Amino acid sequence: MVIHDDVMPKMGDLTTLAGQLKQVIATDSTLTESERTEIESAITRMALAEEGMMDWMATFRQPEALRDKMEHEAILQYLEAEKQKINEVAVQIRSGIDSGKKLISTYQ
């Protein structure tokens, strides 16, 4: 949950940057096809990162909810697998924010 709690507040940044990039595409008629593709790809990656967070939150179960159904060792394995999943989501979110900021600074 520490990883989740670290990156969850950054979801707003991700959404804001994606919106700004959509605005660039909509208003900058000087973009080349390559630039447009690069921006659209970044927006897609941001959307996938956001979706990854929502999916993780929807499926994550607190250990307390698992105790009646699973042995201690199985719970630890589950939590380790979930830690890996949320780490991947965190990397996607941070990467999306970094690339979004770079693109915004380039095109605005």
Kinemage of the C-alpha trace (Angstrom):
@kinemage 1
@onewidth
@group {chain A} dominant
@subgroup {mainchain}
@vectorlist {calphas} color= white
{ca met a 1} P 0.000 0.000 0.000
{ca val a 2} L 2.963 2.330 0.485
{ca ile a 3} L 3.675 2.172 -3.238
{ca his a 4} L 0.016 2.792 -4.043
{ca asp a 5} L -0.151 5.691 -1.607
{ca asp a 6} L 2.937 7.231 -3.207
{ca val a 7} L 1.697 7.171 -6.805
{ca met a 8} L -2.064 7.524 -6.373
{ca pro a 9} L -1.853 11.299 -5.809
{ca lys a 10} L 0.060 11.541 -9.102
{ca met a 11} L -2.961 10.289 -11.045
{ca gly a 12} L -4.246 13.851 -11.272
{ca asp a 13} L -0.959 14.941 -12.837
{ca leu a 14} L -1.263 12.148 -15.367
{ca thr a 15} L -4.795 13.182 -16.310
{ca thr a 16} L -3.841 16.857 -16.550
{ca leu a 17} L -0.843 16.160 -18.767
{ca ala a 18} L -2.869 13.891 -21.041
{ca gly a 19} L -5.459 16.653 -21.390
{ca gln a 20} L -2.781 19.193 -22.226
{ca leu a 21} L -1.308 16.888 -24.863
{ca lys a 22} L -4.742 16.335 -26.393
{ca gln a 23} L -5.063 20.106 -26.574
{ca val a 24} L -1.707 20.337 -28.366
{ca ile a 25} L -2.901 17.831 -30.956
{ca ala a 26} L -6.181 19.692 -31.381
{ca thr a 27} L -4.671 23.162 -31.752
{ca asp a 28} L -1.161 22.851 -33.214
{ca ser a 29} L -1.544 22.583 -36.976
{ca thr a 30} L 2.232 22.591 -37.454
{ca leu a 31} L 2.738 19.139 -35.932
{ca thr a 32} L 4.291 16.607 -38.255
{ca glu a 33} L 2.762 13.147 -38.519
{ca ser a 34} L 5.688 11.809 -36.487
{ca glu a 35} L 5.170 14.383 -33.731
{ca arg a 36} L 1.431 13.697 -33.667
{ca thr a 37} L 2.099 9.957 -33.408
{ca glu a 38} L 4.596 10.506 -30.574
{ca ile a 39} L 2.081 12.580 -28.615
{ca glu a 40} L -0.772 10.142 -29.245
{ca ser a 41} L 1.442 7.275 -28.101
{ca ala a 42} L 2.258 9.128 -24.880
{ca ile a 43} L -1.449 9.766 -24.262
{ca thr a 44} L -2.182 6.076 -24.801
{ca arg a 45} L 0.556 5.050 -22.360
{ca met a 46} L -0.860 7.469 -19.787
{ca ala a 47} L -4.343 6.016 -20.220
{ca leu a 48} L -2.965 2.499 -19.812
{ca ala a 49} L -1.140 3.533 -16.625
{ca glu a 50} L -4.341 5.008 -15.235
{ca glu a 51} L -6.262 1.888 -16.213
{ca gly a 52} L -3.596 -0.253 -14.561
{ca met a 53} L -4.071 1.611 -11.288
{ca met a 54} L -7.841 1.296 -11.436
{ca asp a 55} L -7.604 -2.430 -12.231
{ca trp a 56} L -5.131 -3.019 -9.414
{ca met a 57} L -7.309 -1.188 -6.901
{ca ala a 58} L -10.402 -3.095 -8.032
{ca thr a 59} L -8.792 -6.495 -7.559
{ca phe a 60} L -6.494 -5.960 -4.548
{ca arg a 61} L -7.645 -7.620 -1.367
{ca gln a 62} L -6.415 -6.661 2.072
{ca pro a 63} L -4.792 -9.490 4.057
{ca glu a 64} L -7.583 -9.378 6.620
{ca ala a 65} L -10.072 -10.384 3.944
{ca leu a 66} L -7.910 -13.348 2.936
{ca arg a 67} L -7.253 -14.892 6.341
{ca asp a 68} L -10.400 -17.012 6.361
{ca lys a 69} L -9.657 -18.457 2.918
{ca met a 70} L -5.874 -18.727 2.650
{ca glu a 71} L -2.931 -20.027 4.631
{ca his a 72} L -0.331 -17.542 5.873
{ca glu a 73} L 2.268 -18.548 3.266
{ca ala a 74} L -0.269 -18.196 0.439
{ca ile a 75} L -1.185 -14.719 1.685
{ca leu a 76} L 2.489 -13.721 1.680
{ca gln a 77} L 2.849 -14.998 -1.897
{ca tyr a 78} L -0.278 -13.098 -2.917
{ca leu a 79} L 1.022 -9.891 -1.343
{ca glu a 80} L 4.397 -10.267 -3.066
{ca ala a 81} L 2.671 -10.727 -6.426
{ca glu a 82} L 0.506 -7.671 -5.758
{ca lys a 83} L 3.588 -5.670 -4.799
{ca gln a 84} L 5.124 -6.510 -8.169
{ca lys a 85} L 1.934 -5.475 -9.964
{ca ile a 86} L 1.676 -2.114 -8.209
{ca asn a 87} L 5.392 -1.509 -8.788
{ca glu a 88} L 4.786 -1.941 -12.519
{ca val a 89} L 1.857 0.471 -12.348
{ca ala a 90} L 4.006 2.980 -10.444
{ca val a 91} L 6.712 2.786 -13.116
{ca gln a 92} L 4.096 3.360 -15.823
{ca ile a 93} L 2.643 6.350 -13.990
{ca arg a 94} L 6.014 7.979 -13.339
{ca ser a 95} L 7.136 7.321 -16.898
{ca gly a 96} L 3.895 8.760 -18.255
{ca ile a 97} L 4.311 11.907 -16.197
{ca asp a 98} L 7.947 12.322 -17.220
{ca ser a 99} L 7.253 11.877 -20.923
{ca gly a 100} L 4.167 14.079 -20.715
{ca lys a 101} L 6.129 16.907 -19.104
{ca lys a 102} L 8.867 16.644 -21.727
{ca leu a 103} L 6.378 16.709 -24.575
{ca ile a 104} L 4.462 19.638 -23.095
{ca ser a 105} L 7.657 21.626 -22.708
{ca thr a 106} L 8.559 20.839 -26.310
{ca tyr a 107} L 5.218 21.802 -27.881
{ca gln a 108} L 3.965 24.623 -25.684
